[in-house]
Structures are given as C-alpha cells and as structure tokens.
Amino acid sequence: MLKKTFLKALPLLLIGIFSSCKEEQLSNKSTDFTKASLFTSGIEGPAVDSQGNLYAVNFQKEGTIGKVDKNGNASLLIKLPKNSIGNGIRFDKNDNMFIADYVNHNILQVKKGENKVRIYASDSTMNQPNDLAIAPNGNLYASDPNWSNDTGNLWLVKDEKIILLEKDMGTTNGVEVSPNGQKLYVNESVQRNIWVYDINSDGTVTNKKLFKKFTDFGMDGMRCDIEGNLYVCRYGKGTVVMLSPEGNVLREIVLKGKNVTNIAFGGKDKKQCFVTVSDRGCFETFFAEFPGRSF
C-alpha cells in the first residue's frame, strides 16, 4: 500500500522539485560569477562567443580585454594598441569581435582565431563610441555620448564605413536590435529615455518613438531575448529591469553592486545573463526565462 501511494505521489513530487528548481533559477537576485576587483571600474562590453567564452574590457588595467571561461576564471586576452580603451563588444556570426574604442574614435576588429587588432571603421567626429549592437545582417550600431554637455549621437557602421543616423540626442548609451532585426532601441542615460526606431532595408532608421521613460536613476547597456523582451541595466540603482516589447516592466533583478554597466546572454542554454558591475569590478549573473537573441 505504501509503495502504491508513493508511486502515485512520485509525479507530483517530481513536479514540485522541478518547480522549486525553476523558481530558484529565476531568482530576482544575482550571484557572483567572477571574483571582485579582477577588472577595473571600467569593466564594460560583455559579449559571449559561439564557444561560450565571456569577454569584457579593462581586465586588471585599462586598455585590455579579458576572457572569462565557463567557470568564472578570467585571464588577459589582448592589450589594445595606441592607448585605445574599449567599451562595448559584439561578435558577428563568424565569431569576429568588434570593439568600440572611445579614446581614438574607432570601431576595432579582432578576427576569429587571431589576437591582432585592426581598425574596422573610424570617424574623428565621433565623441566617444560607447555601446555596440549588431543586427542579424551584420550591421553594427554605435551609441556616442558627449558626457560634458549631456548630448549624444547615433551611428550605423556598415561595410567598414560609419554613417551618422542622428545627432544632438541626449546622452546615448545602451543600444540594441530586436530579434527580427526590424527595431532599434537606444537609451539616453541622463534624460532617462529609451527610444525605438524602425530599421530600414539599408540599415538606416525612421519612425522614432518613445519606448520607455524612467523618473529616477540612469541607464546603461541593453540586450534583447528571443521573445523581444528588453533587459536594461539601471546604473546607480543596482538592478536590471526586464521590459516587454510594449515597454511594460515584467521583472527587476537586484544586483550586489550599484553601478550596473552592461549585460550579455550566454551559458549552456543561452539563458544565463552576465552583468558587468563597475563599483565591484566583476561579473554578476542571473538566469532569464528565454534565451538571448544574440551572444
């Protein structure tokens, strides 16, 4: 009798265990992925390659790029040339790395399997290229803030050329493309706005609309999941907020650090979020419900 009762209860028990694990996995609090202070306060630009390796700028000192393995162990990948200092990082479908060099007004490239850094595109009229987004067709988008006067620009990087899309915006910072490649999101940190554009077939943008406005704290990097939900780093608040494609708040994850700079998706099922935190000089991590749209 006891055996039959146990067998009948077993499916419910397994469901309970699975649900408990899922709830734990989707906790609204982060955990550490790397040790604190391995990176400088300039830690930024998280990106994950096709092999699951994680990268960020300013490992141990400015002007470097660090590589973090699946166990959270970090090491130096490359030192950028000519006093360049990186910010945003993105990988294309061929695992070529692109880096926003805010000191020398460049978009840098490191081809797959190489440690040689080349200038992919450059424009001396840029303020300081900051975050990067990459569209499904390979086009890059770059935010370009001018922190001294609270303004910024938005650029398209295509075929090794830089094309101005909009100037004299607010302090452009986080930038991201929707999963279908049809929408571009750009935020303004000081003004606390997130704008959304339609992307034209040639990569230019039109039909600008206000997507979301916050009344407190700043914003930094952003990433979409495959469902089109937008994850926004709330600099100074110490959270990452998940917004629906309609701009509604779905979830807010609390981190240990306050100065949250950027986010990338990776991990075994592409649902693990890696967040750079400048006041702790490290990565924190949490899990998302859906995989990232790029990593």
Secondary structure by P-SEA (a helix, b strand, c coil): caaaaaaaaaaaaaaaaaaaaaaaaaccbbbbcccccccccccccccccccccccccccccccbbbbbccccbbbbcccccccccccbbbbccccbbbbbbcccccbbbbccccccccccccccccccccbbbbcccbbbbbbbbccccccbbbbbbcccbbbbcccccccccbbbbcccccbbbbbbcccbbbbbbbbccccccccccccccccbbbbcbbbbccccbbbbbbccccbbbbbcccccccbbbbcccccccccccccccccbbbbbbccccbbbbbccccccccc
